[in-house]
Structure formats: structure tokens, C-alpha cells
Amino acid sequence: MELFRLAPLCGVTDWPFRSLCAEQGCEVGYTEMVSAMGFLCAPEGQPATYQLLERGPAEKKLILQLFGRDPDTVARAAAILSATGK
């Protein structure tokens, strides 16, 4: 059994694109890279960062990519996202 994955592509792999790929048989998708610090500092209601983390209705599995230079910052962002079910 082959497993089809969608490689992360900056500026391309938003949820509408990933959903189209999922409908064509892609089983695992990746978000674009999201700055852990940017996520933690994003004001409430500011959609830009959160839109990168949205999951489309057709997506089976989605892997979030966080980046940052401080391990504690990345861990805090990961903990918050994990608590929300992402």
C-alpha cells in the first residue's frame, strides 16, 4: 500500500489546496511553516497565523510545522495547539 503525502510548499499549501489534494488521494498533508513566536504573539482575532493552521474538511491527516530558535517558545506553542486538538 502506497502512502501519498503532500510536501509543504510556502505560499501554496493552504487548506483549500490541501483539500483538493486530499480529494485526489493524498493521505497526509503538512501546513506551511508557522513561527512559534508569531503564533504566541498574534493578537486575538488576527486571522493570518490561524489561517495557516486551518484544516480542510476533506483532509484526513494534517501535520503542523512550527519553527523557532528557542525550544521553550516552540514547546509553549505546541502545548497550546495540542490543547486545542490540533
Sine and cosine of phi, psi and omega as CSV:
sin_phi,cos_phi,sin_psi,cos_psi,sin_omega,cos_omega
0.00,0.00,0.79,-0.61,0.02,-1.00
-1.00,0.01,0.58,-0.81,0.07,-1.00
-0.93,-0.38,0.87,-0.50,-0.01,-1.00
-0.99,-0.12,0.80,-0.60,0.02,-1.00
-0.87,-0.49,0.50,-0.87,0.06,-1.00
-0.97,-0.22,0.88,-0.47,0.01,-1.00
-0.93,0.37,0.56,-0.83,0.04,-1.00
-0.95,0.32,0.71,-0.71,0.00,-1.00
-0.73,-0.69,0.90,-0.44,-0.03,-1.00
-0.85,0.53,0.79,-0.62,0.02,-1.00
0.99,0.16,0.03,1.00,-0.07,-1.00
-0.83,-0.55,-0.70,0.71,-0.19,-0.98
-1.00,0.06,0.84,0.54,0.15,-0.99
-0.99,0.15,0.12,-0.99,-0.13,-0.99
-0.90,0.43,-0.55,0.83,0.06,-1.00
-0.88,0.48,-0.67,0.74,0.03,-1.00
-0.91,0.41,-0.71,0.70,0.01,-1.00
-0.89,0.46,-0.59,0.81,0.02,-1.00
-0.90,0.43,-0.66,0.75,0.07,-1.00
-0.87,0.49,-0.67,0.74,0.02,-1.00
-0.91,0.41,-0.62,0.78,0.03,-1.00
-0.89,0.45,-0.64,0.77,0.04,-1.00
-0.90,0.44,-0.42,0.91,0.01,-1.00
-1.00,-0.06,0.11,0.99,0.09,-1.00
0.93,-0.38,-0.02,1.00,0.05,-1.00
-0.94,0.35,0.82,-0.57,-0.10,-1.00
-1.00,-0.08,-0.40,0.91,-0.02,-1.00
-0.68,-0.73,0.76,-0.65,0.06,-1.00
-0.85,-0.53,0.30,-0.95,0.01,-1.00
-0.82,-0.57,0.64,-0.77,0.12,-0.99
-0.96,0.29,0.24,-0.97,0.20,-0.98
-0.92,0.40,0.26,-0.96,0.02,-1.00
-0.94,0.34,0.72,-0.69,-0.03,-1.00
-0.88,-0.47,0.78,-0.63,0.04,-1.00
-0.94,0.35,0.83,-0.56,0.04,-1.00
-0.88,0.48,-0.69,0.73,0.02,-1.00
-0.91,0.42,-0.67,0.74,0.04,-1.00
-0.87,0.49,-0.64,0.77,0.03,-1.00
-0.90,0.44,-0.72,0.69,-0.03,-1.00
-0.92,0.39,-0.51,0.86,-0.05,-1.00
-1.00,-0.07,-0.10,1.00,-0.03,-1.00
-0.90,0.43,0.80,-0.59,0.02,-1.00
-0.91,0.41,0.48,-0.87,0.06,-1.00
-0.81,0.58,0.70,-0.72,0.04,-1.00
1.00,0.10,-0.12,0.99,0.04,-1.00
-0.99,0.17,0.93,-0.37,-0.18,-0.98
-0.98,0.18,-0.34,0.94,-0.18,-0.98
-0.83,0.56,-0.78,0.63,-0.03,-1.00
-0.92,0.39,-0.68,0.74,-0.06,-1.00
-0.93,0.37,-0.50,0.87,0.04,-1.00
-0.90,0.43,-0.53,0.85,0.04,-1.00
-0.91,0.41,-0.39,0.92,-0.08,-1.00
-0.98,-0.17,0.01,1.00,-0.02,-1.00
-0.92,0.38,0.57,-0.82,0.05,-1.00
-0.94,-0.33,0.76,-0.65,0.02,-1.00
-0.97,0.23,0.42,-0.91,-0.05,-1.00
-0.89,0.45,-0.43,0.90,-0.03,-1.00
-1.00,0.01,-0.14,0.99,-0.08,-1.00
-0.98,0.21,0.77,-0.63,0.03,-1.00
-0.99,0.13,-0.83,0.56,-0.02,-1.00
-0.79,-0.61,0.67,-0.74,-0.01,-1.00
-0.70,-0.71,0.78,-0.62,0.03,-1.00
-0.96,-0.28,0.84,-0.55,0.03,-1.00
-1.00,0.06,0.64,-0.77,0.03,-1.00
-0.92,-0.40,0.91,-0.41,0.09,-1.00
-0.96,-0.28,0.57,-0.82,0.10,-0.99
-0.69,-0.72,0.39,-0.92,0.05,-1.00
0.11,-0.99,0.28,-0.96,-0.03,-1.00
-1.00,-0.06,-0.32,0.95,-0.02,-1.00
-0.97,-0.23,0.91,-0.43,-0.04,-1.00
-0.84,0.54,-0.58,0.82,0.00,-1.00
-0.92,0.39,-0.61,0.79,0.03,-1.00
-0.91,0.41,-0.71,0.70,0.02,-1.00
-0.90,0.44,-0.65,0.76,0.01,-1.00
-0.90,0.44,-0.66,0.76,0.02,-1.00
-0.89,0.45,-0.71,0.71,0.02,-1.00
-0.89,0.45,-0.68,0.73,0.01,-1.00
-0.89,0.46,-0.64,0.77,0.01,-1.00
-0.90,0.43,-0.68,0.74,0.02,-1.00
-0.90,0.44,-0.73,0.69,0.01,-1.00
-0.90,0.43,-0.63,0.78,0.02,-1.00
-0.90,0.44,-0.64,0.76,0.00,-1.00
-0.91,0.41,-0.41,0.91,0.03,-1.00
-1.00,0.02,-0.02,1.00,0.02,-1.00
1.00,-0.05,0.10,0.99,0.00,-1.00
-1.00,0.05,0.00,0.00,0.00,0.00
